[in-house]
Amino acid sequence: MQIIRNRALAANHWRLELEPPRQLETRDIPAGDIIVCLDRWIGDWQQLLARGTRIAVRLEAGADLESLLATQFHELWMIELVFDSFAEGRGYSQARLLRERHDFLGDLRASGDVSRDRIAFLERCGVNEFVLNPETDPNQALEAFTEISLQYQPAVDGNPVVAGLRGYRPAA
């Protein structure tokens, strides 16, 4: 499966491992780079980090971000934000919080109901990887990054906003 990573098509090398937390033994951990559910990360993060391979956490829309922040989340290579539907917007907020307030430097991935219409906005919030809907053509989706040339709100990407381009300066 192809994904979009940093505005280019890339292969997806991550394996999704969604088993709930339990008594973790080394033989139970699959080889390679894995994405685990938040509960498994919270319960087993020390053992997972001891594997010596890349680990990512999957955050469902209603997941408690604070429980992730209570762990060594800066050690993660990626955090995957799941969008259940087009109307789901919590992942935008989670992405901005992870980038701006909590200084997460790893990859942020959007998955689930991710369409061409959303990826430019998600990128502005700090998302750099996208697993698109199966019906979305990845080559056409790449065009979405260049379609919006002016922004009205400041975001993680630091692009200038229209008010600043017009010379507006907020009152002191």
N, C-alpha and C positions, 0 to 999 in steps of 0.2 A: 504494500500500500504506500502510495506517495503522500507526503505531507508538504506543507509550505513551511519553510524554516528560514528566517531572516530574509524574506522576500524572494526566495528561490525554492524550486522543487527539490525535495530530498527524500531519501528512503527512511522509513520508520524502522528503527532498530530496537525499539523498546518492546518488552513483553509485559502484558497486563497480568498481574497476579492478584486476584481479588479475594483470596481466602481470609476469613476473619482471624483475629488474633487467637493464638493458642500457645501451648508450650512449644516453643520454636526449637527445632533441632537442625543442625547444619545440613543434614541430608534432605530436609524438607524444602530448602531454599533452592529455587531453580537457578541454573547458571545464566550468566549474562546480565544485561541491564534490565531491571524490572521496575514496574510501576505497582505500588501497593496501595491499598485503601488506607484512609486516615487512621482507622482503628488499629490496623496491623502496625502501622508506623508508630503510633503512640505506645502500643504494647511491647514492641520489639525493636525500637530504633537502635539500641546499642548493638544488638546482634546483627541487625541488617547492615549497619555501618562497618562492622567487623569483617564482613564478607570481602571488602576490598574492591567491589565493583560499583557501578553507578546505580543510584537509587533515586526514584521519583515517587511522589505522593499524588494520588488522585483525590481532588476535593469536589464532592458533589455540591450542588447548588446551595443546600441548606446547611452545609458543614460548618462547624464551629471553628473559625479561624484562630481563636485564642488558644484552643487546645493544640493546634499545630505550632503556634508561636512559643508554647511552653517547652518544646523539644529543641533539639539541635537542628532546626530546619535550615540553617545556613549551610549545612553539610549536604543538602539535597542538590542534585544536578538539575532537577526539573520539578515543577509543580503543575499538574494538569487540572485545569478548571473545566468542569462539565456544565454545559448549557442544555437543560432538558427541553427547552422550547424557545421559539423566537422571542417570546415575551419575558424570558428569564434574563434578569439584569444583574443579579448579585455577583456574577463573575467579573464584571467590569469593576465593581467596587473592590472585590478581593484583589484583583490585579493591581489596581492603584495603591491600595494599602500595602501590599507586599513590596512594591517597587519604591514608593515614596516614603512611607513611614517606617518600614521594617528593613529597608535596604537589601532586599533579596536580589542577588546578582545572577542566579541560575536562569535556566530557560523557563518561560511561562507558556504553557500550551493550552489552547482552547479546543475542546472536543464536544461532541454531541450535535446539537442543532446549530452548526456553524456554516453559514452561507457566505457567498461573495459579498452580500450587502453589509455584512458586519465586520469583516476583517480589518478594514482601515480604521474603524473606530476602536476595535480591540487592540490594534497595534498602538494607538495613541495612549491607551491605558497601560501599556507595558508588555503586552503579549507578543511573543516573537515566533511561536509555532502554532500551526493550525491544522487540525484534522477536519477536513471538509465533509459536508454531507455527501453521500455516494452519488447523488444526482448532479453535483456541482463539478464542472470541468475545472481542474486545477490550473490549466493554462489561462483560461478566461478569468479565473479568480485573481491571478497575479495583476491584472489590469486595475483592480480595485484600489491598489496602493497609490496610483497616480491620478485618480479621478477627483479627489477632493484637494483643492489647492489652497483654500483659505479656511482657517479655524476661528471659531468664536469663543472658545473656552480654552484656558491653559490646560495642559496635560503633561504626562510623564515625558513625552517626546521632546518637550521644550520648544516646539515650533512657535513662531510669533503668532499672536492672535490679531484679528482685524482691528480692534480698538488701538492696539499699539502701533500698527501700521499706519493708522490715520492720525497719529500724534496725540491720542488721548492719554492723559496722565491723571491717575486718581488723585483726589485731594489729600493733602498731608494730614 
